[in-house]
Amino acid sequence: MPMCFKPFDMQSFNPKKNNNNYKCIQDIIIKCNIDKDYLVDIIQHTLADSLKLSVIGYNSVTQEFWAKKIIKNMYLLHFTLSIKTDGYKKSNIIISPSIGSEREIKHVINTISDIISLF
């Protein structure tokens, strides 16, 4: 099962000191009735405009988006997002958090779900 680190201060973080720095979390899957190519555009704009992330990018080799949220040396959120075709005009959005609190991760899921429901 994948691990997700809790938010931390980048200057004082030491993963060897505390065992409670992480939690096990499963990938989040959002199913939708939108074609993958169209969905890529929607996700790109959602990440850039709606979530107030510090940095976003797209890895063309793995075909994954990645995003980070860092405020005043606090590493609050880091996740990857991929889109898989699941039939004709159906797709699955797969979110894999690496760093984040429950609140931050739920905010990402709710924002993406809300945007998807508009289409």
C-alpha positions in Angstrom: 0.0 0.0 0.0 1.4 3.5 -0.9 2.6 5.8 1.8 1.7 9.5 2.2 3.8 11.8 4.3 2.0 14.3 6.5 2.7 18.0 5.8 6.1 19.1 7.2 8.5 22.0 7.6 11.2 21.5 4.9 13.9 23.0 7.1 13.5 20.7 10.1 12.1 17.5 8.5 13.9 14.3 9.6 12.0 11.1 8.6 14.3 9.0 10.8 13.3 10.8 14.0 9.5 10.2 14.0 7.6 7.1 12.9 4.3 9.1 12.7 5.4 11.2 9.7 3.4 9.1 7.3 0.2 7.1 6.8 -0.8 4.4 4.4 -3.3 5.6 1.7 -4.8 4.1 -1.4 -5.0 5.8 -4.7 -8.1 7.8 -5.2 -10.1 7.0 -8.3 -12.7 9.4 -9.8 -14.9 7.8 -12.5 -16.3 10.1 -15.2 -18.1 10.0 -18.5 -15.7 12.3 -20.3 -13.2 11.4 -23.1 -9.6 11.2 -21.9 -8.3 13.9 -24.4 -11.0 16.4 -23.3 -10.4 15.5 -19.6 -6.7 16.3 -19.9 -7.6 19.9 -20.8 -10.1 20.2 -18.0 -7.6 18.8 -15.4 -4.8 21.1 -16.6 -7.0 24.2 -16.1 -8.4 22.9 -12.8 -4.9 22.4 -11.4 -3.6 25.8 -12.6 -6.6 27.9 -11.7 -8.8 26.3 -8.9 -6.4 24.6 -6.5 -3.9 27.4 -5.7 -0.9 25.1 -6.1 2.7 26.3 -6.0 4.0 24.2 -8.9 2.3 21.9 -11.5 3.7 20.0 -14.3 3.1 17.2 -16.8 5.4 14.2 -17.3 4.9 13.3 -21.0 6.7 9.9 -20.6 4.4 8.6 -17.8 1.5 10.8 -19.0 1.0 12.1 -15.4 0.3 15.5 -13.9 2.1 16.3 -10.7 1.5 19.2 -8.3 3.0 20.6 -5.2 1.7 23.1 -2.6 4.4 24.8 -0.5 3.7 27.8 1.7 6.5 29.4 3.8 8.7 26.3 3.9 5.8 24.1 4.8 5.4 21.3 2.3 1.6 20.9 2.4 0.8 18.8 -0.6 2.3 16.7 -3.4 0.4 14.3 -5.6 0.4 12.8 -9.1 -2.7 12.5 -11.2 -3.2 10.2 -14.2 -6.1 9.7 -16.5 -6.9 6.2 -17.9 -9.5 5.4 -20.6 -12.2 3.1 -19.4 -14.3 2.6 -22.5 -16.0 4.8 -25.0 -16.1 8.4 -23.6 -15.3 7.1 -20.1 -12.2 7.8 -18.0 -10.8 7.3 -14.6 -8.8 10.0 -12.8 -6.3 8.4 -10.5 -4.8 10.6 -7.8 -1.8 9.4 -5.9 -1.0 11.6 -2.9 2.7 11.5 -1.6 2.4 14.4 0.9 -0.8 15.9 2.4 -3.2 16.1 5.2 -6.7 14.7 5.0 -8.1 18.2 4.5 -5.7 19.1 1.6 -6.4 15.8 -0.2 -10.1 16.1 0.2 -10.0 19.6 -1.1 -8.3 18.3 -4.3 -10.8 15.5 -4.7 -13.8 17.8 -4.1 -12.5 20.5 -6.5 -11.8 18.0 -9.3 -15.2 16.3 -8.7 -17.0 19.6 -8.7 -15.4 20.7 -12.0 -16.0 17.3 -13.6 -19.7 17.4 -12.6 -20.1 20.6 -14.6 -19.2 18.8 -17.8 
